[in-house]
Amino acid sequence: MVLAILHESNLVLSDDIVEIIVGTTFCEADTKGDGRIDLDEWTDYVSKNPTLMKNMTLPHLKDITPAFPSFVAHPEVEDLEI
């Protein structure tokens, strides 16, 4: 999702910076510190960062899918522990 937003915004960031953004965001959202973001944590995080939902609406996702076809072709998400 971060890559899609950067692409749509014509922003080019190094892989290291993207990893920092994702890592920081995950740490902020994972308030229980268990390596997962459950529904309560996600709901709380989104309520504190409402612009996130704009980037996850269906019209927005429809616009980014041509740029990121694998996002649609492989929508399954592995259950990753951090």
C-alpha positions as CSV (number, residue, x, y, z in Angstrom):
1,M,0.0,0.0,0.0
2,V,2.8,2.4,0.8
3,L,4.4,1.7,-2.5
4,A,1.2,2.3,-4.3
5,I,0.7,5.6,-2.6
6,L,4.2,6.7,-3.3
7,H,3.8,5.7,-7.0
8,E,0.6,7.6,-7.3
9,S,2.1,10.7,-5.7
10,N,5.2,10.4,-8.0
11,L,7.4,10.2,-5.0
12,V,10.6,8.2,-5.2
13,L,12.1,7.0,-1.9
14,S,14.9,4.6,-1.2
15,D,14.0,1.1,0.0
16,D,15.5,2.0,3.4
17,I,13.2,5.0,3.8
18,V,10.1,2.9,2.8
19,E,11.1,0.3,5.4
20,I,11.4,3.0,8.1
21,I,7.9,4.3,7.2
22,V,6.4,0.8,7.3
23,G,8.2,-0.2,10.5
24,T,7.3,3.0,12.3
25,T,3.7,2.8,11.2
26,F,3.5,-0.8,12.3
27,C,5.1,0.0,15.7
28,E,2.6,2.8,16.2
29,A,-0.4,0.6,15.3
30,D,0.7,-2.5,17.2
31,T,0.0,-1.0,20.6
32,K,0.0,-4.5,22.3
33,G,3.5,-5.2,21.0
34,D,2.6,-8.7,19.9
35,G,3.8,-8.4,16.3
36,R,0.3,-8.3,15.0
37,I,-2.3,-5.5,14.4
38,D,-5.7,-6.7,15.4
39,L,-9.0,-5.1,14.6
40,D,-9.1,-3.0,17.8
41,E,-5.6,-1.7,17.2
42,W,-6.3,-1.0,13.6
43,T,-9.6,0.8,14.5
44,D,-7.7,2.9,17.1
45,Y,-4.9,3.7,14.7
46,V,-7.2,4.7,11.9
47,S,-9.3,6.9,14.2
48,K,-6.0,8.8,15.1
49,N,-5.0,8.9,11.4
50,P,-8.2,9.3,9.4
51,T,-6.5,10.1,6.1
52,L,-5.4,6.5,5.9
53,M,-8.9,5.5,5.0
54,K,-8.9,7.8,2.0
55,N,-6.1,5.8,0.5
56,M,-7.9,2.5,1.1
57,T,-11.2,3.3,-0.5
58,L,-12.4,1.3,-3.5
59,P,-12.2,4.1,-6.1
60,H,-8.6,4.9,-5.0
61,L,-7.6,1.2,-5.1
62,K,-9.2,0.9,-8.6
63,D,-6.9,3.7,-9.7
64,I,-3.7,2.1,-8.4
65,T,-4.4,-1.5,-9.6
66,P,-3.1,-0.9,-13.2
67,A,0.2,0.3,-11.7
68,F,0.3,-2.6,-9.3
69,P,-1.4,-5.6,-10.9
70,S,0.1,-8.0,-8.4
71,F,-1.9,-6.2,-5.7
72,V,-5.1,-7.5,-7.4
73,A,-3.7,-10.7,-8.9
74,H,-2.5,-12.0,-5.5
75,P,-4.7,-10.4,-2.9
76,E,-4.0,-13.0,-0.3
77,V,-1.8,-11.9,2.6
78,E,0.5,-14.1,4.4
79,D,0.2,-14.1,8.2
80,L,3.6,-12.6,9.1
81,E,5.0,-12.3,12.6
82,I,7.4,-9.6,13.4
